Amino acid sequence: MGNFLAGKVVAVTGAGRGIGRAVALAAAAEGARVVVNDYGVSVDGVSPTSEVAEGVVKEIEAAGGEAVAVADDVSTMAGGQRVVDAAVSAYGRIDGVVCVAGILRERMLFNMTEEEWDPVVATHLKGTFTVFRAASAVMRKQGAGTLIGFTSGNHQGSVSQANYSAAKGGVISLVRSAALGLHRYGVTANAVAPVARTRMSAGVPTELAEMGEPEDVAALVVYLLSDPAREHGVTGQVYTVAGAKIAVWAQPRELRSAYADGSWTPERIAEVLPGSVGVDPMPMLERVEAMRRAAAEGSRPNA
Ligand SMILES: NC(=O)c1ccc[n+]([C@@H]2O[C@H](COP(=O)([O-])OP(=O)(O)OC[C@H]3O[C@@H](n4cnc5c(N)ncnc54)[C@H](O)[C@@H]3O)[C@@H](O)[C@H]2O)c1
């Protein structure tokens, strides 16, 4: 066992499988006491079972670590609160929360139902809010803590998962808001956009060059939870980790502007906007179009 997180108490949602499980095991191996939360559902979010969270607690204990299981649904306020309460009642504090829980309900926008939209947004976005909300109240009093949200490269847009993409974009804005609002209380907040082999990514084309393992993601999360990351002032960041690659995403910022001489009119905007403000081409759109052309020609480029 290492000691990167010695003495810390960390709660991980969606910790029963995939990336969350790897994060929980790695945090425990680095000395943290861990709350293992998992509702134990299928990829599309049904048929809950408490055995999934309990199984990871047993794995941590077998390796000599300390953990407690919480099998609640983090898309409810009570569920998010119980994750944090479990840490405080078992271990007396909460130093980090990692919100990994997620589900998928894929459908083209023009066919998407409310039953496909609401649970996906509730699990990813509200499920991050409920845990951040409960944890930040404790961390504010402690004067220290780390919040980590899970986003996706799909926050740039998705052909057939507008629900997931919108939720993941929301997670980034929630993380940046937490970083801004909690800075004065010594609490940091960051987001991780993983690419890793799990049941959730099983449908991703295998030629996707940058595919990693859950353990690669866990290493980055352990670093973000650690004192060295806090001492370097790492907050309000979005990191991608895909196997051997770690990258930081840009902060959203204005690209080009133009000012009206007086008030804008639609006619004046039509004259000025194309040449001066213009557009910022969408890389995902170019990629999707290239794949569509290649499919039409019977070949498929690397994504
Ligand atoms: N695997 C990838 O390549 C990839 C890429 C981009 C983003 N992500 C994100 O990383 C996170 C983990 O993904 P994964 O690939 O490990 O998925 P996974 O399906 O293996 O694990 C997700 C876990 O979340 C749990 N869960 C679902 N709803 C829950 C709820 N309401 N409350 C508590 N637990 C709940 C599930 O039971 C499951 O064990 C997700 O947020 C996902 O969107 C993954």
The ligand as an SDF file (V2000), in Angstrom:
LIG
                    3D

 44 48  0  0  0  0  0  0  0  0999 V2000
  -15.7510    4.2880  -19.8410 N   0  0  0  0  0  0  0  0  0  0  0  0
  -15.4790    5.3520  -20.5740 C   0  0  0  0  0  0  0  0  0  0  0  0
  -14.7060    5.3050  -21.5480 O   0  0  0  0  0  0  0  0  0  0  0  0
  -16.1100    6.6790  -20.2170 C   0  0  0  0  0  0  0  0  0  0  0  0
  -15.9680    7.7460  -21.1310 C   0  0  0  0  0  0  0  0  0  0  0  0
  -16.4740    8.9910  -20.7950 C   0  0  0  0  0  0  0  0  0  0  0  0
  -17.1000    9.1570  -19.5600 C   0  0  0  0  0  0  0  0  0  0  0  0
  -17.2470    8.1040  -18.6990 N   0  0  0  0  0  0  0  0  0  0  0  0
  -17.9190    8.3430  -17.4170 C   0  0  0  0  0  0  0  0  0  0  0  0
  -17.2130    7.7010  -16.3800 O   0  0  0  0  0  0  0  0  0  0  0  0
  -18.1290    7.2630  -15.3810 C   0  0  0  0  0  0  0  0  0  0  0  0
  -17.9440    5.7720  -15.0930 C   0  0  0  0  0  0  0  0  0  0  0  0
  -18.2330    5.0340  -16.2330 O   0  0  0  0  0  0  0  0  0  0  0  0
  -17.9210    3.4680  -16.3820 P   0  0  0  0  0  0  0  0  0  0  0  0
  -17.4830    3.2820  -17.7700 O   0  0  0  0  0  0  0  0  0  0  0  0
  -17.0730    3.0170  -15.2460 O   0  0  0  0  0  0  0  0  0  0  0  0
  -19.4180    2.8760  -16.2350 O   0  0  0  0  0  0  0  0  0  0  0  0
  -19.9680    1.5370  -15.5010 P   0  0  0  0  0  0  0  0  0  0  0  0
  -21.3110    1.2940  -16.0810 O   0  0  0  0  0  0  0  0  0  0  0  0
  -18.9510    0.4550  -15.5420 O   0  0  0  0  0  0  0  0  0  0  0  0
  -20.1280    2.0020  -13.9710 O   0  0  0  0  0  0  0  0  0  0  0  0
  -21.0830    2.9540  -13.5690 C   0  0  0  0  0  0  0  0  0  0  0  0
  -21.5680    2.5710  -12.1820 C   0  0  0  0  0  0  0  0  0  0  0  0
  -22.4900    3.5930  -11.7250 O   0  0  0  0  0  0  0  0  0  0  0  0
  -23.5080    2.9480  -10.9790 C   0  0  0  0  0  0  0  0  0  0  0  0
  -24.7070    3.8050  -10.9230 N   0  0  0  0  0  0  0  0  0  0  0  0
  -25.5550    4.0790  -11.9400 C   0  0  0  0  0  0  0  0  0  0  0  0
  -26.5510    4.8760  -11.5100 N   0  0  0  0  0  0  0  0  0  0  0  0
  -26.3120    5.1120  -10.1910 C   0  0  0  0  0  0  0  0  0  0  0  0
  -26.9880    5.8750   -9.2040 C   0  0  0  0  0  0  0  0  0  0  0  0
  -28.1160    6.5540   -9.4920 N   0  0  0  0  0  0  0  0  0  0  0  0
  -26.4790    5.9230   -7.9480 N   0  0  0  0  0  0  0  0  0  0  0  0
  -25.3330    5.2510   -7.6520 C   0  0  0  0  0  0  0  0  0  0  0  0
  -24.6630    4.4850   -8.5520 N   0  0  0  0  0  0  0  0  0  0  0  0
  -25.1440    4.4310   -9.7990 C   0  0  0  0  0  0  0  0  0  0  0  0
  -23.7550    1.6500  -11.7360 C   0  0  0  0  0  0  0  0  0  0  0  0
  -24.4150    0.6800  -10.9380 O   0  0  0  0  0  0  0  0  0  0  0  0
  -22.3410    1.2460  -12.1650 C   0  0  0  0  0  0  0  0  0  0  0  0
  -21.7630    0.3440  -11.2390 O   0  0  0  0  0  0  0  0  0  0  0  0
  -19.5190    7.6400  -15.8860 C   0  0  0  0  0  0  0  0  0  0  0  0
  -19.9060    8.8770  -15.3520 O   0  0  0  0  0  0  0  0  0  0  0  0
  -19.3150    7.7670  -17.3710 C   0  0  0  0  0  0  0  0  0  0  0  0
  -20.2720    8.6110  -17.9830 O   0  0  0  0  0  0  0  0  0  0  0  0
  -16.7740    6.8700  -19.0140 C   0  0  0  0  0  0  0  0  0  0  0  0
  1  2  1  0
  2  3  2  0
  2  4  1  0
  4  5  1  0
  4 44  2  0
  5  6  2  0
  6  7  1  0
  7  8  2  0
  8  9  1  0
  8 44  1  0
  9 10  1  0
  9 42  1  0
 10 11  1  0
 11 12  1  0
 11 40  1  0
 12 13  1  0
 13 14  1  0
 14 15  2  0
 14 16  1  0
 14 17  1  0
 17 18  1  0
 18 19  2  0
 18 20  1  0
 18 21  1  0
 21 22  1  0
 22 23  1  0
 23 24  1  0
 23 38  1  0
 24 25  1  0
 25 26  1  0
 25 36  1  0
 26 27  1  0
 26 35  1  0
 27 28  2  0
 28 29  1  0
 29 30  1  0
 29 35  2  0
 30 31  1  0
 30 32  2  0
 32 33  1  0
 33 34  2  0
 34 35  1  0
 36 37  1  0
 36 38  1  0
 38 39  1  0
 40 41  1  0
 40 42  1  0
 42 43  1  0
M  CHG  2   8   1  16  -1
M  END
$$$$
